[in-house]
């Protein structure tokens, strides 16, 4: 049986974690493939128009890009386990949270990845194996190093500047404390079932903060309820759950 979808992404990718968790929740049959150099630099730009991940290829040969568009489209095709709330307050709250997490948390994810040298070796190791999986390390490592250098050049433009590190870290710890308390009371953001907001939160939490060594140790290991939520959400738990009654927003 040919899989319905193929997900091209990396486990270290911000939006790949968001998309993979969603696909696990939907229960669709998909193949999870690491993006290699040929796909990233030639095949995906040819199909999508830009070098980007994650992307999804359907069984019929369609290519879908942008995590929010992917979720919207697959919810239409597979209405079971829809992740968009249907009541007014929960819907607007989920949409606002998705935008906030998709955009405003990118500097946080980039800071905690690239400002701490101990994370570097994991990135280079994963990226080199993804890009050139069948090549020896001395050949594939330089390409991963080049990719890392390119990403690091974007840090100042993304707001990741040394004079802001202290402010960013105080803010992050404050917000993570809010999430830690919330997940001590609820399985997901709006009850016992994940929403578009949960998968948006999974973006920075899975690929960056709960996987890179430094933020995992300092931010997630000390917040067990939040860490358990990351694992539940990425695994696709909550299929039998429901959102809070009476359109309640916690």
C-alpha positions in Angstrom: 0.0 0.0 0.0 1.4 3.4 -1.0 1.4 5.9 1.7 -1.2 8.8 1.4 1.4 11.4 2.2 5.1 11.9 2.4 6.5 14.4 4.9 9.8 15.9 4.0 11.4 17.5 7.0 14.0 17.2 9.8 13.4 16.5 13.5 15.5 19.7 14.2 13.2 21.8 12.1 10.8 24.3 13.8 7.8 23.7 11.6 8.5 20.0 10.8 7.7 19.1 14.4 4.5 21.1 14.2 3.5 19.3 11.0 4.6 15.8 12.2 2.7 16.0 15.4 -0.4 17.0 13.5 -0.1 14.1 11.1 0.4 11.7 14.0 -2.8 13.1 15.5 -4.8 12.9 12.3 -3.9 9.2 12.0 -3.3 9.4 8.2 -0.8 7.0 6.7 2.4 9.0 5.9 6.1 8.4 5.4 8.4 10.5 7.4 11.4 11.3 5.3 14.5 13.3 6.1 15.1 16.1 3.5 18.3 15.3 1.6 20.4 17.7 -0.4 18.8 16.8 -3.7 15.2 17.4 -2.4 16.1 20.5 -0.5 18.1 22.3 -3.2 16.5 21.1 -6.4 13.3 19.0 -6.2 11.4 21.1 -3.6 12.3 24.5 -5.1 11.2 23.1 -8.5 7.8 22.1 -7.1 7.2 24.8 -4.5 9.3 27.7 -5.8 11.5 28.1 -2.7 14.0 26.0 -0.7 12.0 25.2 2.4 10.8 22.5 4.7 8.6 20.9 5.7 6.6 20.1 2.6 4.1 17.3 2.0 3.7 15.3 -1.2 0.3 13.6 -1.6 -0.3 10.2 -3.2 -1.6 11.9 -6.3 1.5 14.0 -6.7 0.4 17.3 -5.2 3.0 19.3 -3.1 1.8 21.3 -0.1 3.8 23.9 1.8 3.3 26.0 4.9 2.3 24.2 8.1 -0.9 26.1 8.6 -2.0 25.6 5.0 -1.2 21.9 5.3 -3.3 21.6 8.4 -6.2 23.5 6.9 -6.1 21.4 3.7 -5.8 18.0 5.5 -8.6 18.9 7.9 -10.8 19.4 4.8 -9.8 16.1 3.3 -9.9 14.2 6.6 -12.6 15.8 8.8 -12.2 13.3 11.5 -10.1 14.7 14.3 -10.4 18.2 13.1 -8.0 20.5 15.1 -9.8 23.8 14.5 -12.3 24.8 17.3 -15.8 25.6 16.1 -17.0 27.8 18.9 -16.3 31.6 18.7 -14.0 32.3 21.6 -11.9 29.1 21.4 -11.6 29.7 17.6 -10.3 33.2 17.8 -8.0 32.3 20.7 -6.6 29.3 18.9 -6.0 31.4 15.7 -4.3 34.2 17.7 -2.1 31.7 19.5 -1.1 30.0 16.3 0.1 33.3 14.7 1.9 34.3 17.9 3.7 30.9 18.1 4.5 30.6 14.4 6.0 34.1 14.2 7.0 35.6 17.5 8.7 32.5 18.9 11.1 32.1 16.0 13.7 34.5 17.6 13.4 32.5 20.8 14.0 29.2 19.1 16.9 30.6 17.1 18.5 32.2 20.2 18.4 29.0 22.3 19.8 27.0 19.4 22.6 29.2 18.2 23.6 31.2 21.2 24.7 28.1 23.1 27.7 26.3 21.5 26.8 22.9 23.0 23.9 22.7 20.6 26.1 23.0 17.5 27.3 19.4 17.2 23.7 18.0 17.3 22.7 20.3 14.5 25.7 19.5 12.3 25.3 15.8 13.0 21.6 15.7 12.2 21.8 18.0 9.2 24.8 16.2 7.6 23.1 12.8 7.9 19.9 14.3 6.5 21.5 16.1 3.5 24.0 13.4 2.4 22.9 10.2 4.2 25.0 7.8 2.2 28.2 9.8 2.2 31.1 9.5 4.7 31.2 12.1 7.4 34.2 14.0 6.0 32.2 14.7 2.9 28.8 15.5 4.3 29.9 17.5 7.4 31.2 20.6 5.4 27.8 21.0 3.8 26.0 21.0 7.2 28.5 23.5 8.5 27.8 25.7 5.5 24.0 25.5 6.2 24.6 26.3 9.9 26.7 29.4 9.0 23.9 30.6 6.6 21.3 30.3 9.3 23.5 32.1 11.9 23.8 35.1 9.5 20.1 35.6 9.9 20.2 35.9 13.7 20.5 39.8 13.9 17.7 40.2 11.4 15.5 37.9 13.4 16.0 40.0 16.6 18.6 37.6 18.1 21.1 40.3 19.4 23.4 40.0 22.4 22.0 43.2 24.0 18.6 41.5 24.1 19.6 38.0 25.4 18.8 38.7 29.1 15.4 40.2 28.2 14.5 37.3 25.9 15.5 34.7 28.5 13.5 36.4 31.3 10.5 36.6 29.0 10.8 33.0 27.9 11.1 31.6 31.4 8.0 33.7 32.5 5.9 32.3 29.6 7.1 28.8 30.1 6.1 29.0 33.7 2.6 29.9 32.5 2.5 26.9 30.2 3.9 24.6 33.0 1.0 25.6 35.3 -1.6 25.3 32.5 -0.5 21.8 31.6 -0.6 20.8 35.2 -4.4 21.5 34.9 -5.2 20.5 31.3 -3.9 17.9 28.8 -3.9 20.5 26.0 -4.4 24.2 25.5 -8.2 24.0 25.3 -9.0 20.8 27.1 -8.3 17.1 26.4 -7.9 17.5 22.6 -5.1 19.3 20.7 -5.9 22.3 18.5 -4.1 24.3 15.8 -2.6 26.3 18.8 -1.2 23.2 20.3 0.6 22.2 17.1 1.9 25.7 16.7 3.3 25.6 20.2 4.9 22.2 19.3 7.0 24.1 16.7 9.5 25.8 19.0 9.1 23.2 21.8 9.8 20.0 19.9 12.5 20.8 17.4 14.3 23.5 19.5 13.7 23.8 23.2 13.1 20.1 24.1 15.6 18.7 21.7 18.7 20.9 21.7 20.8 20.1 24.7 21.0 23.5 26.4 17.4 24.5 26.4 16.2 21.0 27.1 18.3 20.9 30.3 17.6 24.5 31.4 14.0 25.0 30.2 12.1 21.8 29.7 13.7 19.2 32.0 12.8 21.4 35.0 9.2 21.7 33.8 7.8 18.2 33.7 4.2 19.0 32.8 5.3 21.0 29.8 7.8 18.3 28.7 5.1 15.6 29.0 2.8 17.8 26.9 5.5 18.0 24.2 5.8 14.2 24.1 2.0 13.7 24.1 1.4 16.3 21.4 4.1 15.0 19.1 2.9 11.5 19.5 -0.6 12.4 18.4 -2.4 11.8 21.6 -5.9 13.2 22.4 -7.9 11.7 19.6 -10.8 10.8 22.0 -10.6 14.1 23.8 -12.9 17.1 23.6 -12.5 20.9 24.1 -13.7 22.6 27.2 -17.4 23.1 27.5 -19.3 26.4 27.1 -16.6 27.8 24.8 -14.3 28.3 27.8 -10.8 29.7 27.2 -8.5 28.8 30.2 
